């Protein structure tokens, strides 16, 4: 996948640094609006699976159990903090 950045000028606003990604070959590009990455399996301090899973915020990296996303508190400056 190649990535490049370009400047875009509009009659009303100036937008800078729009990143464009192009898929190579016959790849299908799927965009998602989900702010959570995962789920990832959770391990205890001994490396044993706990049976739970967690997700991670794409912006601030906050981790929370998969079933508790509605109760997440994001770190300061996170794009998803006020939702």
N, C-alpha and C positions, 0 to 999 in steps of 0.2 A: 504494500500500500504506500503510495507516495503522498506527501503532505507539502503544501506550500502556502505562503501567506501573501495576501494582497491588500492594497488600500482601495477603498471604495469611496467615491465622492458622489453625493446626492445633491439635488438642487436645494433641499431643505436642511439637511444634516450632513455632517461628515462622519463617517464610520471608518475606523482604522483597524488594521490587523484582523481581517476575517480569515480564518483558517479553513482551507478546503482540503478534504481528503478524497482521494480517488482510489477505488478498489481496482486491483489488477485482475485481468482475465475475466472469468465467468463468475466472479464472486457476487454475492448479494449483500448489499449494504442495508442494514436494519438500524434505524434510529429509535431510541427509546427515551421517554421523558422520565423514567424512573430514577429517582435520586439515590437509590440504594444499590450497592454492589453485593452480590451474593445470591443465595445463602452459602455460608461456609460452615463446615462441621466444627463443633466446639470440643476442645481437648482440656483435660484437667492437668494439674502440674506434673503428673506422671506420664503424660502422653497418651492416656486412654480416652477414647471417645466418651462424651457425657450423654449423648443421645439428643442433645439440643443443637440448634444451629443459630448463627448470628449473621447480621448484615452490617455493611459499612457505608456511611455517607460518602458520596463521591466528592464532595467539596471539603468537608472538615475532617473526615476520617473517623468520626464518632462511631463506635461499635455498639450494637444493641441486639438483644435476642429477637429472632425473626417475628414472633408473635406480639412484640411490644413496640412496634414502630410508631404507633400513635402517641406514645409517651416519651419519645426521644427529645432530649434537650441538646441542641447543637452548640458547638463552640462559637465564641465571639467572632463576628465577621463572616460566618457561613452564609452562603447564598440561600439556604433553605431554613435558616433560623427563625424567620418570622411567619412561616406557614402554619 
